[in-house]
Every structure is written in C-alpha cells, then in structure tokens.
Amino acid sequence: MPPKRHLTARRVRLGAELRKLREAMGMKSKEAAELLGADSVQMSQIESGVAGVSANRVRRLAAHYACTDEGLVEALVAMATDRTRGWWEEYRGVLPPVFMDTAEVEHHATALREIVITHVPGLLQTADYARAVYTYMMPGLPESEVSHRVEHRLRRRAVIEGDNPTPYETIIHEFALRVRVADRRVTQAQLRRILEQIEDGHASVRVIPIDQDDFAGADASMVHACGPVPQLDTVLRDFPTGTAFIDAEPQLNQLRTLFRRVEKASLAPPASRDFIHRLAKEL
C-alpha cells in the first residue's frame, strides 16, 4: 500500500502494536518483511504508521508472531481497515497535529476516564472558559487561531453528547472549580454547565475537596481512553513539552493504579453534584 499523507494517532498505534508483537516473538524486521513479500523499508513504514496494512497482512503477521489473543487481533484488523474521516480532519493544517490526535483517540475510545487538577475538563468547558484559557496561556496567538481552538474544543463534546455517547467519568479537584480563568460570570456559567452535563447523563463527575486528607496527586491529571481490549488503552498526559500518548503496558498499569488511588480520595457522584451546587451559589 502507498504511504499515507498524514500520520494519524490510530495508524501510528497500529504500527506500534505490530512492532510490539514482532519484538515479543524475537523476530527481526527483515524476517517479518519477508513473510509479507516486502522489504525492510516497507516494514518500517508499516510499523511507524507511514504506510497502511491490509487485514490479511495483519492476520498473517499475528499468526507468525504466535499471537493467540483473538480479541486483540480483531481489534488490530479493525484499526487497519478503518477508513473513518472524522470531523477533526477539517482542522489539519489549521491547528497543531495533537488536536487531531486527541479528538481521534477520544472518538475511538470505548470509555473515557479523566483526572483534572488545575482546569475544568475540556469536554465540559464552555466557550468562554476555553477562550479565557487559550488567550491567557498563549497571549500572542492570533484571534483566528483562538477561534479555531475554541471551536475544535466544543466540537469534541460530540463524543459524550452524540447519538452513541461514550461513557465518560471525570474527577475534578475543587481548585479547578474555584479558579476564575476569566471572571465570576464565566465561572458560574461553567459550574452550571457541569451540572447540566451531569443531569443529562453525559458525565459522571467526582470532586476532590481542597481539605481532603491523604491526597498528594497534584500532578495526577490524565485522560484514560479505554480501547476495545485493555492492551489498546491509551493515556494522554500534558507536559511542558507537549502531550504524551502513553501505551506501554507497564506505564498503563501504573496510571490505572494512580486513577484508582485518586478516585478513593474523591466524593461519590451524588455528593459531588451537591458540592458543585453549593459552590455555584457561594461564588
């Protein structure tokens, strides 16, 4: 197959998973290429996500790699044959690639679990809140790009509000709910928006109170995008250098454990809803 013009998060992940299976088998790239009647360059392109791979080739490689996990194999086949052109592709070349990759990962997730400490989750943000964050964090950004970023963020809501919504649960620290990214009006509107999403069943929200004991997770922010099988989970974490898409099993296990620890420090959803109600009145 000819190389793809754009690297997408989904195709890069497919290539990475095929490489993991090959390396687990102790097979060299050249040997795998020979199984497909290809050369090392073509194999490298497949494993890096530059080139596509057919369903038959995925199954052939999986068989030679002695992968007996049928669920994983079929999930990889689905990734290989997926021709979805999502709404996010409209922003390619307009916004940084990470915007497309994030929307794509969210779209294909079977469930989304998020922890936020300093800001309201992107999927729950109002337009005014999102605009305030972007203009503050990147003061030199042209108005046209700010508008595109805000629009992209609001369109991401479709993943939890559409006809086939993805189950979404988030843990929000009280600090994120209290901080005024703009003014009191924007903060109150944001809190009402979160309550509306809870009432409409679009989000399960838990709150970590500021006075909660035994909570040292100030840097625990993450998005856990569940895959069709656990091996295809992805965790997104923001760092000063950019957003990391984590898929190594040892790291995934550590972050799953961290999520459970943070969850224990949070209020149950009904109590969290009441907490946000009180906070909205207080502010």
ChimeraX attribute file (.defattr): number of C-alpha atoms within 10 A of each C-alpha:
attribute: neighborCount
match mode: 1-to-1
recipient: residues
	/A:1	9
	/A:2	10
	/A:3	14
	/A:4	13
	/A:5	8
	/A:6	12
	/A:7	15
	/A:8	19
	/A:9	18
	/A:10	17
	/A:11	24
	/A:12	18
	/A:13	20
	/A:14	26
	/A:15	24
	/A:16	18
	/A:17	19
	/A:18	20
	/A:19	21
	/A:20	15
	/A:21	17
	/A:22	22
	/A:23	13
	/A:24	12
	/A:25	13
	/A:26	10
	/A:27	14
	/A:28	12
	/A:29	18
	/A:30	15
	/A:31	15
	/A:32	19
	/A:33	18
	/A:34	12
	/A:35	13
	/A:36	15
	/A:37	9
	/A:38	13
	/A:39	15
	/A:40	15
	/A:41	12
	/A:42	21
	/A:43	23
	/A:44	17
	/A:45	18
	/A:46	23
	/A:47	24
	/A:48	19
	/A:49	23
	/A:50	21
	/A:51	21
	/A:52	21
	/A:53	23
	/A:54	13
	/A:55	17
	/A:56	12
	/A:57	14
	/A:58	20
	/A:59	17
	/A:60	14
	/A:61	20
	/A:62	20
	/A:63	12
	/A:64	14
	/A:65	19
	/A:66	13
	/A:67	16
	/A:68	10
	/A:69	9
	/A:70	11
	/A:71	13
	/A:72	18
	/A:73	20
	/A:74	16
	/A:75	16
	/A:76	25
	/A:77	19
	/A:78	14
	/A:79	21
	/A:80	20
	/A:81	12
	/A:82	11
	/A:83	8
	/A:84	8
	/A:85	9
	/A:86	11
	/A:87	13
	/A:88	19
	/A:89	16
	/A:90	12
	/A:91	15
	/A:92	13
	/A:93	9
	/A:94	13
	/A:95	16
	/A:96	11
	/A:97	17
	/A:98	16
	/A:99	19
	/A:100	21
	/A:101	19
	/A:102	18
	/A:103	21
	/A:104	21
	/A:105	23
	/A:106	23
	/A:107	20
	/A:108	16
	/A:109	19
	/A:110	17
	/A:111	20
	/A:112	23
	/A:113	18
	/A:114	20
	/A:115	25
	/A:116	23
	/A:117	21
	/A:118	17
	/A:119	22
	/A:120	27
	/A:121	19
	/A:122	15
	/A:123	20
	/A:124	24
	/A:125	21
	/A:126	22
	/A:127	15
	/A:128	17
	/A:129	22
	/A:130	24
	/A:131	20
	/A:132	18
	/A:133	16
	/A:134	16
	/A:135	14
	/A:136	12
	/A:137	9
	/A:138	10
	/A:139	11
	/A:140	9
	/A:141	12
	/A:142	10
	/A:143	12
	/A:144	9
	/A:145	13
	/A:146	21
	/A:147	15
	/A:148	14
	/A:149	20
	/A:150	21
	/A:151	14
	/A:152	19
	/A:153	20
	/A:154	17
	/A:155	15
	/A:156	21
	/A:157	18
	/A:158	15
	/A:159	22
	/A:160	22
	/A:161	18
	/A:162	10
	/A:163	8
	/A:164	9
	/A:165	16
	/A:166	20
	/A:167	17
	/A:168	19
	/A:169	19
	/A:170	24
	/A:171	28
	/A:172	25
	/A:173	24
	/A:174	24
	/A:175	17
	/A:176	17
	/A:177	22
	/A:178	19
	/A:179	14
	/A:180	17
	/A:181	19
	/A:182	15
	/A:183	12
	/A:184	13
	/A:185	11
	/A:186	17
	/A:187	21
	/A:188	18
	/A:189	16
	/A:190	21
	/A:191	22
	/A:192	16
	/A:193	15
	/A:194	25
	/A:195	21
	/A:196	14
	/A:197	17
	/A:198	17
	/A:199	12
	/A:200	10
	/A:201	14
	/A:202	21
	/A:203	24
	/A:204	20
	/A:205	24
	/A:206	25
	/A:207	27
	/A:208	25
	/A:209	17
	/A:210	10
	/A:211	8
	/A:212	13
	/A:213	9
	/A:214	8
	/A:215	15
	/A:216	10
	/A:217	15
	/A:218	11
	/A:219	13
	/A:220	16
	/A:221	22
	/A:222	21
	/A:223	23
	/A:224	27
	/A:225	23
	/A:226	20
	/A:227	18
	/A:228	17
	/A:229	14
	/A:230	12
	/A:231	16
	/A:232	20
	/A:233	20
	/A:234	24
	/A:235	22
	/A:236	18
	/A:237	16
	/A:238	13
	/A:239	9
	/A:240	5
	/A:241	6
	/A:242	9
	/A:243	14
	/A:244	14
	/A:245	19
	/A:246	15
	/A:247	18
	/A:248	16
	/A:249	14
	/A:250	8
	/A:251	12
	/A:252	19
	/A:253	12
	/A:254	10
	/A:255	18
	/A:256	12
	/A:257	12
	/A:258	15
	/A:259	21
	/A:260	10
	/A:261	13
	/A:262	19
	/A:263	17
	/A:264	12
	/A:265	19
	/A:266	20
	/A:267	19
	/A:268	16
	/A:269	18
	/A:270	12
	/A:271	14
	/A:272	22
	/A:273	20
	/A:274	12
	/A:275	17
	/A:276	21
	/A:277	15
	/A:278	11
	/A:279	15
	/A:280	18
	/A:281	9
	/A:282	8
	/A:283	12
